[in-house]
Amino acid sequence: MKTLQNPKAIKLIHKLIEDVSQNGIIINTVVDDLRALRPFTIQEELPLLAKATRLSAEHIEENETFAIPIPQDEPIEGEEIEVIESNPNESFHYFLCLIRDIDKKVNEEELREYVKALNEY
């Protein structure tokens, strides 16, 4: 999958990542920024990113947090499942990094897991 190309979209995703890293999830700001990012994803014909930004903005607005944990790797046969707890800020930061680096196949798969979890929440 290709990444966002528009300089304004790239700047916005970097702003979101930096804001969450420094201040955590500030609901109004994050929701507004996600909604501002979505038209770029539509314009660049990136439906997965469009869906991810819409669902995450709606989720944060409704729940006042990002309650979706970081997707877990599939366990290797015979291995115990290790449950890793993640806080909302860490999970949302990871989610944003997946959007930024969507050109990597594993990131696209993990973003699809987030979208699935957001749909099921």
Phi and psi in radians as a Rosetta constraint file:
Dihedral C 1 N 2 CA 2 C 2 CIRCULARHARMONIC -1.424 0.35
Dihedral N 2 CA 2 C 2 N 3 CIRCULARHARMONIC 2.774 0.35
Dihedral C 2 N 3 CA 3 C 3 CIRCULARHARMONIC -1.632 0.35
Dihedral N 3 CA 3 C 3 N 4 CIRCULARHARMONIC 2.978 0.35
Dihedral C 3 N 4 CA 4 C 4 CIRCULARHARMONIC -1.085 0.35
Dihedral N 4 CA 4 C 4 N 5 CIRCULARHARMONIC 2.379 0.35
Dihedral C 4 N 5 CA 5 C 5 CIRCULARHARMONIC -1.894 0.35
Dihedral N 5 CA 5 C 5 N 6 CIRCULARHARMONIC -0.500 0.35
Dihedral C 5 N 6 CA 6 C 6 CIRCULARHARMONIC -1.121 0.35
Dihedral N 6 CA 6 C 6 N 7 CIRCULARHARMONIC 2.197 0.35
Dihedral C 6 N 7 CA 7 C 7 CIRCULARHARMONIC -0.993 0.35
Dihedral N 7 CA 7 C 7 N 8 CIRCULARHARMONIC -0.619 0.35
Dihedral C 7 N 8 CA 8 C 8 CIRCULARHARMONIC -1.167 0.35
Dihedral N 8 CA 8 C 8 N 9 CIRCULARHARMONIC -0.681 0.35
Dihedral C 8 N 9 CA 9 C 9 CIRCULARHARMONIC -1.160 0.35
Dihedral N 9 CA 9 C 9 N 10 CIRCULARHARMONIC -0.745 0.35
Dihedral C 9 N 10 CA 10 C 10 CIRCULARHARMONIC -1.100 0.35
Dihedral N 10 CA 10 C 10 N 11 CIRCULARHARMONIC -0.762 0.35
Dihedral C 10 N 11 CA 11 C 11 CIRCULARHARMONIC -1.086 0.35
Dihedral N 11 CA 11 C 11 N 12 CIRCULARHARMONIC -0.703 0.35
Dihedral C 11 N 12 CA 12 C 12 CIRCULARHARMONIC -1.166 0.35
Dihedral N 12 CA 12 C 12 N 13 CIRCULARHARMONIC -0.739 0.35
Dihedral C 12 N 13 CA 13 C 13 CIRCULARHARMONIC -1.157 0.35
Dihedral N 13 CA 13 C 13 N 14 CIRCULARHARMONIC -0.669 0.35
Dihedral C 13 N 14 CA 14 C 14 CIRCULARHARMONIC -1.157 0.35
Dihedral N 14 CA 14 C 14 N 15 CIRCULARHARMONIC -0.667 0.35
Dihedral C 14 N 15 CA 15 C 15 CIRCULARHARMONIC -1.087 0.35
Dihedral N 15 CA 15 C 15 N 16 CIRCULARHARMONIC -0.788 0.35
Dihedral C 15 N 16 CA 16 C 16 CIRCULARHARMONIC -1.022 0.35
Dihedral N 16 CA 16 C 16 N 17 CIRCULARHARMONIC -0.828 0.35
Dihedral C 16 N 17 CA 17 C 17 CIRCULARHARMONIC -1.066 0.35
Dihedral N 17 CA 17 C 17 N 18 CIRCULARHARMONIC -0.806 0.35
Dihedral C 17 N 18 CA 18 C 18 CIRCULARHARMONIC -1.120 0.35
Dihedral N 18 CA 18 C 18 N 19 CIRCULARHARMONIC -0.773 0.35
Dihedral C 18 N 19 CA 19 C 19 CIRCULARHARMONIC -1.050 0.35
Dihedral N 19 CA 19 C 19 N 20 CIRCULARHARMONIC -0.794 0.35
Dihedral C 19 N 20 CA 20 C 20 CIRCULARHARMONIC -1.171 0.35
Dihedral N 20 CA 20 C 20 N 21 CIRCULARHARMONIC -0.665 0.35
Dihedral C 20 N 21 CA 21 C 21 CIRCULARHARMONIC -1.080 0.35
Dihedral N 21 CA 21 C 21 N 22 CIRCULARHARMONIC -0.727 0.35
Dihedral C 21 N 22 CA 22 C 22 CIRCULARHARMONIC -1.509 0.35
Dihedral N 22 CA 22 C 22 N 23 CIRCULARHARMONIC -0.688 0.35
Dihedral C 22 N 23 CA 23 C 23 CIRCULARHARMONIC -2.078 0.35
Dihedral N 23 CA 23 C 23 N 24 CIRCULARHARMONIC -0.055 0.35
Dihedral C 23 N 24 CA 24 C 24 CIRCULARHARMONIC 1.348 0.35
Dihedral N 24 CA 24 C 24 N 25 CIRCULARHARMONIC -2.876 0.35
Dihedral C 24 N 25 CA 25 C 25 CIRCULARHARMONIC -1.511 0.35
Dihedral N 25 CA 25 C 25 N 26 CIRCULARHARMONIC 1.866 0.35
Dihedral C 25 N 26 CA 26 C 26 CIRCULARHARMONIC -1.696 0.35
Dihedral N 26 CA 26 C 26 N 27 CIRCULARHARMONIC 1.855 0.35
Dihedral C 26 N 27 CA 27 C 27 CIRCULARHARMONIC -0.875 0.35
Dihedral N 27 CA 27 C 27 N 28 CIRCULARHARMONIC -0.993 0.35
Dihedral C 27 N 28 CA 28 C 28 CIRCULARHARMONIC -1.051 0.35
Dihedral N 28 CA 28 C 28 N 29 CIRCULARHARMONIC -0.780 0.35
Dihedral C 28 N 29 CA 29 C 29 CIRCULARHARMONIC -1.133 0.35
Dihedral N 29 CA 29 C 29 N 30 CIRCULARHARMONIC -0.829 0.35
Dihedral C 29 N 30 CA 30 C 30 CIRCULARHARMONIC -1.110 0.35
Dihedral N 30 CA 30 C 30 N 31 CIRCULARHARMONIC -0.800 0.35
Dihedral C 30 N 31 CA 31 C 31 CIRCULARHARMONIC -1.081 0.35
Dihedral N 31 CA 31 C 31 N 32 CIRCULARHARMONIC -0.786 0.35
Dihedral C 31 N 32 CA 32 C 32 CIRCULARHARMONIC -1.067 0.35
Dihedral N 32 CA 32 C 32 N 33 CIRCULARHARMONIC -0.749 0.35
Dihedral C 32 N 33 CA 33 C 33 CIRCULARHARMONIC -1.172 0.35
Dihedral N 33 CA 33 C 33 N 34 CIRCULARHARMONIC -0.695 0.35
Dihedral C 33 N 34 CA 34 C 34 CIRCULARHARMONIC -1.116 0.35
Dihedral N 34 CA 34 C 34 N 35 CIRCULARHARMONIC -0.718 0.35
Dihedral C 34 N 35 CA 35 C 35 CIRCULARHARMONIC -1.170 0.35
Dihedral N 35 CA 35 C 35 N 36 CIRCULARHARMONIC -0.567 0.35
Dihedral C 35 N 36 CA 36 C 36 CIRCULARHARMONIC -1.259 0.35
Dihedral N 36 CA 36 C 36 N 37 CIRCULARHARMONIC -0.533 0.35
Dihedral C 36 N 37 CA 37 C 37 CIRCULARHARMONIC -1.307 0.35
Dihedral N 37 CA 37 C 37 N 38 CIRCULARHARMONIC -0.597 0.35
Dihedral C 37 N 38 CA 38 C 38 CIRCULARHARMONIC -0.971 0.35
Dihedral N 38 CA 38 C 38 N 39 CIRCULARHARMONIC -0.801 0.35
Dihedral C 38 N 39 CA 39 C 39 CIRCULARHARMONIC -1.014 0.35
Dihedral N 39 CA 39 C 39 N 40 CIRCULARHARMONIC -0.546 0.35
Dihedral C 39 N 40 CA 40 C 40 CIRCULARHARMONIC -1.165 0.35
Dihedral N 40 CA 40 C 40 N 41 CIRCULARHARMONIC -0.683 0.35
Dihedral C 40 N 41 CA 41 C 41 CIRCULARHARMONIC -1.169 0.35
Dihedral N 41 CA 41 C 41 N 42 CIRCULARHARMONIC -0.609 0.35
Dihedral C 41 N 42 CA 42 C 42 CIRCULARHARMONIC -1.239 0.35
Dihedral N 42 CA 42 C 42 N 43 CIRCULARHARMONIC -0.799 0.35
Dihedral C 42 N 43 CA 43 C 43 CIRCULARHARMONIC -1.037 0.35
Dihedral N 43 CA 43 C 43 N 44 CIRCULARHARMONIC -0.653 0.35
Dihedral C 43 N 44 CA 44 C 44 CIRCULARHARMONIC -1.558 0.35
Dihedral N 44 CA 44 C 44 N 45 CIRCULARHARMONIC 0.128 0.35
Dihedral C 44 N 45 CA 45 C 45 CIRCULARHARMONIC 0.977 0.35
Dihedral N 45 CA 45 C 45 N 46 CIRCULARHARMONIC 0.952 0.35
Dihedral C 45 N 46 CA 46 C 46 CIRCULARHARMONIC -2.060 0.35
Dihedral N 46 CA 46 C 46 N 47 CIRCULARHARMONIC 1.378 0.35
Dihedral C 46 N 47 CA 47 C 47 CIRCULARHARMONIC -1.056 0.35
Dihedral N 47 CA 47 C 47 N 48 CIRCULARHARMONIC -0.615 0.35
Dihedral C 47 N 48 CA 48 C 48 CIRCULARHARMONIC -1.105 0.35
Dihedral N 48 CA 48 C 48 N 49 CIRCULARHARMONIC -0.747 0.35
Dihedral C 48 N 49 CA 49 C 49 CIRCULARHARMONIC -1.213 0.35
Dihedral N 49 CA 49 C 49 N 50 CIRCULARHARMONIC -0.638 0.35
Dihedral C 49 N 50 CA 50 C 50 CIRCULARHARMONIC -1.086 0.35
Dihedral N 50 CA 50 C 50 N 51 CIRCULARHARMONIC -0.778 0.35
Dihedral C 50 N 51 CA 51 C 51 CIRCULARHARMONIC -1.177 0.35
Dihedral N 51 CA 51 C 51 N 52 CIRCULARHARMONIC -0.734 0.35
Dihedral C 51 N 52 CA 52 C 52 CIRCULARHARMONIC -1.096 0.35
Dihedral N 52 CA 52 C 52 N 53 CIRCULARHARMONIC -0.747 0.35
Dihedral C 52 N 53 CA 53 C 53 CIRCULARHARMONIC -1.206 0.35
Dihedral N 53 CA 53 C 53 N 54 CIRCULARHARMONIC -0.705 0.35
Dihedral C 53 N 54 CA 54 C 54 CIRCULARHARMONIC -1.135 0.35
Dihedral N 54 CA 54 C 54 N 55 CIRCULARHARMONIC -0.875 0.35
Dihedral C 54 N 55 CA 55 C 55 CIRCULARHARMONIC -1.111 0.35
Dihedral N 55 CA 55 C 55 N 56 CIRCULARHARMONIC -0.689 0.35
Dihedral C 55 N 56 CA 56 C 56 CIRCULARHARMONIC -1.204 0.35
Dihedral N 56 CA 56 C 56 N 57 CIRCULARHARMONIC -0.689 0.35
Dihedral C 56 N 57 CA 57 C 57 CIRCULARHARMONIC -1.088 0.35
Dihedral N 57 CA 57 C 57 N 58 CIRCULARHARMONIC -0.800 0.35
Dihedral C 57 N 58 CA 58 C 58 CIRCULARHARMONIC -1.094 0.35
Dihedral N 58 CA 58 C 58 N 59 CIRCULARHARMONIC -0.749 0.35
Dihedral C 58 N 59 CA 59 C 59 CIRCULARHARMONIC -1.088 0.35
Dihedral N 59 CA 59 C 59 N 60 CIRCULARHARMONIC -0.830 0.35
Dihedral C 59 N 60 CA 60 C 60 CIRCULARHARMONIC -1.151 0.35
Dihedral N 60 CA 60 C 60 N 61 CIRCULARHARMONIC -0.710 0.35
Dihedral C 60 N 61 CA 61 C 61 CIRCULARHARMONIC -1.111 0.35
Dihedral N 61 CA 61 C 61 N 62 CIRCULARHARMONIC -0.745 0.35
Dihedral C 61 N 62 CA 62 C 62 CIRCULARHARMONIC -1.298 0.35
Dihedral N 62 CA 62 C 62 N 63 CIRCULARHARMONIC -0.664 0.35
Dihedral C 62 N 63 CA 63 C 63 CIRCULARHARMONIC -1.809 0.35
Dihedral N 63 CA 63 C 63 N 64 CIRCULARHARMONIC -0.136 0.35
Dihedral C 63 N 64 CA 64 C 64 CIRCULARHARMONIC 0.994 0.35
Dihedral N 64 CA 64 C 64 N 65 CIRCULARHARMONIC 0.477 0.35
Dihedral C 64 N 65 CA 65 C 65 CIRCULARHARMONIC -2.920 0.35
Dihedral N 65 CA 65 C 65 N 66 CIRCULARHARMONIC 3.082 0.35
Dihedral C 65 N 66 CA 66 C 66 CIRCULARHARMONIC -1.949 0.35
Dihedral N 66 CA 66 C 66 N 67 CIRCULARHARMONIC 1.648 0.35
Dihedral C 66 N 67 CA 67 C 67 CIRCULARHARMONIC -1.569 0.35
Dihedral N 67 CA 67 C 67 N 68 CIRCULARHARMONIC 0.314 0.35
Dihedral C 67 N 68 CA 68 C 68 CIRCULARHARMONIC -1.751 0.35
Dihedral N 68 CA 68 C 68 N 69 CIRCULARHARMONIC 2.116 0.35
Dihedral C 68 N 69 CA 69 C 69 CIRCULARHARMONIC -1.298 0.35
Dihedral N 69 CA 69 C 69 N 70 CIRCULARHARMONIC 2.832 0.35
Dihedral C 69 N 70 CA 70 C 70 CIRCULARHARMONIC -1.093 0.35
Dihedral N 70 CA 70 C 70 N 71 CIRCULARHARMONIC 2.299 0.35
Dihedral C 70 N 71 CA 71 C 71 CIRCULARHARMONIC -1.026 0.35
Dihedral N 71 CA 71 C 71 N 72 CIRCULARHARMONIC 2.447 0.35
Dihedral C 71 N 72 CA 72 C 72 CIRCULARHARMONIC -1.604 0.35
Dihedral N 72 CA 72 C 72 N 73 CIRCULARHARMONIC 2.565 0.35
Dihedral C 72 N 73 CA 73 C 73 CIRCULARHARMONIC -1.180 0.35
Dihedral N 73 CA 73 C 73 N 74 CIRCULARHARMONIC 2.623 0.35
Dihedral C 73 N 74 CA 74 C 74 CIRCULARHARMONIC -1.194 0.35
Dihedral N 74 CA 74 C 74 N 75 CIRCULARHARMONIC 2.363 0.35
Dihedral C 74 N 75 CA 75 C 75 CIRCULARHARMONIC -1.215 0.35
Dihedral N 75 CA 75 C 75 N 76 CIRCULARHARMONIC 2.532 0.35
Dihedral C 75 N 76 CA 76 C 76 CIRCULARHARMONIC -1.357 0.35
Dihedral N 76 CA 76 C 76 N 77 CIRCULARHARMONIC 2.487 0.35
Dihedral C 76 N 77 CA 77 C 77 CIRCULARHARMONIC -0.930 0.35
Dihedral N 77 CA 77 C 77 N 78 CIRCULARHARMONIC 2.262 0.35
Dihedral C 77 N 78 CA 78 C 78 CIRCULARHARMONIC 1.538 0.35
Dihedral N 78 CA 78 C 78 N 79 CIRCULARHARMONIC -0.112 0.35
Dihedral C 78 N 79 CA 79 C 79 CIRCULARHARMONIC -1.678 0.35
Dihedral N 79 CA 79 C 79 N 80 CIRCULARHARMONIC 2.542 0.35
Dihedral C 79 N 80 CA 80 C 80 CIRCULARHARMONIC -1.307 0.35
Dihedral N 80 CA 80 C 80 N 81 CIRCULARHARMONIC 2.599 0.35
Dihedral C 80 N 81 CA 81 C 81 CIRCULARHARMONIC -1.435 0.35
Dihedral N 81 CA 81 C 81 N 82 CIRCULARHARMONIC 2.183 0.35
Dihedral C 81 N 82 CA 82 C 82 CIRCULARHARMONIC -1.780 0.35
Dihedral N 82 CA 82 C 82 N 83 CIRCULARHARMONIC 2.042 0.35
Dihedral C 82 N 83 CA 83 C 83 CIRCULARHARMONIC -1.519 0.35
Dihedral N 83 CA 83 C 83 N 84 CIRCULARHARMONIC 2.131 0.35
Dihedral C 83 N 84 CA 84 C 84 CIRCULARHARMONIC -1.858 0.35
Dihedral N 84 CA 84 C 84 N 85 CIRCULARHARMONIC 2.115 0.35
Dihedral C 84 N 85 CA 85 C 85 CIRCULARHARMONIC -1.404 0.35
Dihedral N 85 CA 85 C 85 N 86 CIRCULARHARMONIC 2.420 0.35
Dihedral C 85 N 86 CA 86 C 86 CIRCULARHARMONIC -2.316 0.35
Dihedral N 86 CA 86 C 86 N 87 CIRCULARHARMONIC 2.535 0.35
Dihedral C 86 N 87 CA 87 C 87 CIRCULARHARMONIC -1.556 0.35
Dihedral N 87 CA 87 C 87 N 88 CIRCULARHARMONIC 2.840 0.35
Dihedral C 87 N 88 CA 88 C 88 CIRCULARHARMONIC -0.981 0.35
Dihedral N 88 CA 88 C 88 N 89 CIRCULARHARMONIC -0.696 0.35
Dihedral C 88 N 89 CA 89 C 89 CIRCULARHARMONIC -1.129 0.35
Dihedral N 89 CA 89 C 89 N 90 CIRCULARHARMONIC -0.761 0.35
Dihedral C 89 N 90 CA 90 C 90 CIRCULARHARMONIC -1.122 0.35
Dihedral N 90 CA 90 C 90 N 91 CIRCULARHARMONIC -0.773 0.35
Dihedral C 90 N 91 CA 91 C 91 CIRCULARHARMONIC -1.127 0.35
Dihedral N 91 CA 91 C 91 N 92 CIRCULARHARMONIC -0.769 0.35
Dihedral C 91 N 92 CA 92 C 92 CIRCULARHARMONIC -1.176 0.35
Dihedral N 92 CA 92 C 92 N 93 CIRCULARHARMONIC -0.672 0.35
Dihedral C 92 N 93 CA 93 C 93 CIRCULARHARMONIC -1.034 0.35
Dihedral N 93 CA 93 C 93 N 94 CIRCULARHARMONIC -0.797 0.35
Dihedral C 93 N 94 CA 94 C 94 CIRCULARHARMONIC -1.077 0.35
Dihedral N 94 CA 94 C 94 N 95 CIRCULARHARMONIC -0.771 0.35
Dihedral C 94 N 95 CA 95 C 95 CIRCULARHARMONIC -0.977 0.35
Dihedral N 95 CA 95 C 95 N 96 CIRCULARHARMONIC -0.813 0.35
Dihedral C 95 N 96 CA 96 C 96 CIRCULARHARMONIC -1.133 0.35
Dihedral N 96 CA 96 C 96 N 97 CIRCULARHARMONIC -0.663 0.35
Dihedral C 96 N 97 CA 97 C 97 CIRCULARHARMONIC -1.147 0.35
Dihedral N 97 CA 97 C 97 N 98 CIRCULARHARMONIC -0.589 0.35
Dihedral C 97 N 98 CA 98 C 98 CIRCULARHARMONIC -1.121 0.35
Dihedral N 98 CA 98 C 98 N 99 CIRCULARHARMONIC -0.725 0.35
Dihedral C 98 N 99 CA 99 C 99 CIRCULARHARMONIC -1.091 0.35
Dihedral N 99 CA 99 C 99 N 100 CIRCULARHARMONIC -0.775 0.35
Dihedral C 99 N 100 CA 100 C 100 CIRCULARHARMONIC -1.073 0.35
Dihedral N 100 CA 100 C 100 N 101 CIRCULARHARMONIC -0.706 0.35
Dihedral C 100 N 101 CA 101 C 101 CIRCULARHARMONIC -1.935 0.35
Dihedral N 101 CA 101 C 101 N 102 CIRCULARHARMONIC 0.731 0.35
Dihedral C 101 N 102 CA 102 C 102 CIRCULARHARMONIC -1.182 0.35
Dihedral N 102 CA 102 C 102 N 103 CIRCULARHARMONIC -0.236 0.35
Dihedral C 102 N 103 CA 103 C 103 CIRCULARHARMONIC -1.216 0.35
Dihedral N 103 CA 103 C 103 N 104 CIRCULARHARMONIC -0.222 0.35
Dihedral C 103 N 104 CA 104 C 104 CIRCULARHARMONIC -1.540 0.35
Dihedral N 104 CA 104 C 104 N 105 CIRCULARHARMONIC 2.260 0.35
Dihedral C 104 N 105 CA 105 C 105 CIRCULARHARMONIC -0.973 0.35
Dihedral N 105 CA 105 C 105 N 106 CIRCULARHARMONIC -0.778 0.35
Dihedral C 105 N 106 CA 106 C 106 CIRCULARHARMONIC -1.108 0.35
Dihedral N 106 CA 106 C 106 N 107 CIRCULARHARMONIC -0.608 0.35
Dihedral C 106 N 107 CA 107 C 107 CIRCULARHARMONIC -1.183 0.35
Dihedral N 107 CA 107 C 107 N 108 CIRCULARHARMONIC -0.694 0.35
Dihedral C 107 N 108 CA 108 C 108 CIRCULARHARMONIC -1.071 0.35
Dihedral N 108 CA 108 C 108 N 109 CIRCULARHARMONIC -0.752 0.35
Dihedral C 108 N 109 CA 109 C 109 CIRCULARHARMONIC -1.105 0.35
Dihedral N 109 CA 109 C 109 N 110 CIRCULARHARMONIC -0.743 0.35
Dihedral C 109 N 110 CA 110 C 110 CIRCULARHARMONIC -1.206 0.35
Dihedral N 110 CA 110 C 110 N 111 CIRCULARHARMONIC -0.630 0.35
Dihedral C 110 N 111 CA 111 C 111 CIRCULARHARMONIC -1.129 0.35
Dihedral N 111 CA 111 C 111 N 112 CIRCULARHARMONIC -0.640 0.35
Dihedral C 111 N 112 CA 112 C 112 CIRCULARHARMONIC -1.093 0.35
Dihedral N 112 CA 112 C 112 N 113 CIRCULARHARMONIC -0.638 0.35
Dihedral C 112 N 113 CA 113 C 113 CIRCULARHARMONIC -1.122 0.35
Dihedral N 113 CA 113 C 113 N 114 CIRCULARHARMONIC -0.735 0.35
Dihedral C 113 N 114 CA 114 C 114 CIRCULARHARMONIC -1.062 0.35
Dihedral N 114 CA 114 C 114 N 115 CIRCULARHARMONIC -0.806 0.35
Dihedral C 114 N 115 CA 115 C 115 CIRCULARHARMONIC -1.072 0.35
Dihedral N 115 CA 115 C 115 N 116 CIRCULARHARMONIC -0.736 0.35
Dihedral C 115 N 116 CA 116 C 116 CIRCULARHARMONIC -1.066 0.35
Dihedral N 116 CA 116 C 116 N 117 CIRCULARHARMONIC -0.787 0.35
Dihedral C 116 N 117 CA 117 C 117 CIRCULARHARMONIC -1.141 0.35
Dihedral N 117 CA 117 C 117 N 118 CIRCULARHARMONIC -0.678 0.35
Dihedral C 117 N 118 CA 118 C 118 CIRCULARHARMONIC -1.135 0.35
Dihedral N 118 CA 118 C 118 N 119 CIRCULARHARMONIC -0.690 0.35
Dihedral C 118 N 119 CA 119 C 119 CIRCULARHARMONIC -1.127 0.35
Dihedral N 119 CA 119 C 119 N 120 CIRCULARHARMONIC -0.645 0.35
Dihedral C 119 N 120 CA 120 C 120 CIRCULARHARMONIC -1.468 0.35
Dihedral N 120 CA 120 C 120 N 121 CIRCULARHARMONIC -0.264 0.35
